[in-house]
Amino acid sequence: MGLTHTSTFLSSLGLKTLNSTLPNFHVETPSISLDDIDKSEATIIPKEHIYPLWREDITEVQTPLPFDIFIKINPGLIINYKGTSSLVDLINAEINIMELSKKPHPNICKYSGCIRDGDYVAGICFREYKCTLEDIIQC
């Protein structure tokens, strides 16, 4: 599943993507062009090294999604890929921590569950806040 597939999936949930004016969907695009990539050194990365496999202990987010939800997605771009699943391990660790926080702490963002796309986790859903922690610190 690449970004296009994830975008299509999120669109099926009623979310506009990429060129959206919807304030709760964020995509950061890296500043790299296809000319910068040496195709002779390209490696096909297994889907299991980009997206975590769905597990029965993961909370599936309820649909339709409320408008105050931030969807954290993995855009599928891995710089300096070393042939390991370390990115998926980090995402799974975050999911594990959020699953433990069923009774949210006031200083931790509210976790709503994960978006399931077949056998994979397509995104982690959090409550979206009006400002970032950095914004608060700078005030």
N, C-alpha and C positions, 0 to 999 in steps of 0.2 A: 504494500500500500504506500503510495507516494503522496505528495502534497495534493495533487489533483484528485486522487481518490478520497482523501480526507476532506477536501473542500466539497466534493460532491456529497459525501456522507453528511457533513455539517449542514449543507444546503437542504438535504432531505429532512433535517430537524427544524427547518424554517429559518436558518441563519444565513445571511448573505456573507460572502467571503471575498477576500483579497481587495476588491475595489469597493468594499462596503462602506456605507456611512453608519452602520450599526456600531455604537460605541463600545460594545462589550466583546468584540472579536478582534484580536490583535495578531498580526503576523509580521515578524521582522524578517526582511529579506537580506541575505548577505550581499555585500558588494563584490561579487565575483562574476566574471563573464565566461561564456563558453570558450572564448579564445584563451583564457587563462589556464584552462585545463589541458593537461597533456593526455590525450585519449589513449596513448599507448600504455600509460600507467594506470588506467582506470581499473577499478576493482568492483565487481558486483558484490554488494553487501547483502547478506541474507536478511530477510525481513525480520527474523528473530533477533537480529543484532540492532534493529532500529526501534521496533515496537514490542512492548511486553506481551507475552501470551496472557489471555484472559484466564483468571482463576476464580473458582467458586467463592472465595473469601473476599472478593472485591465487590463493593457496592456499585450497582449500576444506577446511573443518574436517572431521575424521573423525567419523562418528556410529557408535554412540551417544556422546554427549559425556560425558567424565568429570565427576565431581561437583565437582572443584576448578577449574571454569571460570567466569570472569566474562564475561558477554556484554554488550558495550557496544553499545547500540542508540540510534538516533536516534528519539525519540518522535514526530517529525513536527510538532512545534510550533515555529514560527519566529516570533520576535518582531521587529518592524520589518523585515519582508520588503521588499527593494528590487528584486525582479525579477531577481536574479542567482543564479548557482549557487555562491555563495561558500561555503555550508555544505558542499556536496558536494566542493568543491575542498579544504577543510580535511580532510574525512574521507578523501579520496583521498590527500592528502599523508601522513596518518598510516598508511594502508595501505601506501603506497610505502616508508616508513621501516621499518615492521615486516617487510615482505617482504625488505628488505636484510639483516635481522638473523636469518638462518637459523641461525647459530651464536650463540646468545644470550649477551650480556654478563651477568655476575653482578649488575650494578646496574640492569638493565633487565628489566621483567616479561616473562615467557615468552609469546610469541605463538603461538597454535595454528592460526590461519587465520581465514577469514571464513565466515559462514553465507550460503549462496546461496538466494535466493528468485526463481526464474525468471531474469530478466535483470538483477536488482538484488542489491546487497549488503544483507542484512537485519541483520547484526551483525558485530562484530569480537570474536574470542574470545581472552581472555588467561587466564593462570593466576590464580586468586583467592588472595589472601594473607590471613592472619589479622588483619593490621592495615594501616593506611595509613602513608604516609611521614610524614604529620603526627603520627600516634601515636608513631612512633619518635623523631621530633625532640623531642617533649614529654617523653619519658622521661628 
